[in-house]
């Protein structure tokens, strides 16, 4: 007997579906106004050279039910690569069937196969069903951390930032004692 749930790697043909799921996630998170990308950009970033991210899809009885999109990051403290799950989403009509857990478990299996030191993602503080799921799966919710983000025109602005010096003093010597040098 076939199981109703199938998790599989996304293909180029899935890009329009994934983009629709991204828009559905943004709507659920009350962030629809922030979606400025396109299916074309998504395809380029998932399947171009280099590929910047990967995606998996959950199908329930052959119907697209959810997805996870993730990428490799790096932990300097562990000195190991990690996987960061950018998006994990299950359509409302398919929730409470174990699909979110199966998606995250699939990414964890990839993490094991790749020998990474950490698997991370973020969750909105009001999304209590997701928080409960993640805690039940052994995740630690790191309340003390905040996300810092720079987007769009602010990136070149930050790139052109210069060291600001106090008009009353100019540094003449830099100490690197904290590095043990």
Order of alpha helices (4+ residues) and beta strands (2+ residues): beta-alpha-alpha-beta-beta-beta-alpha-beta-alpha-alpha
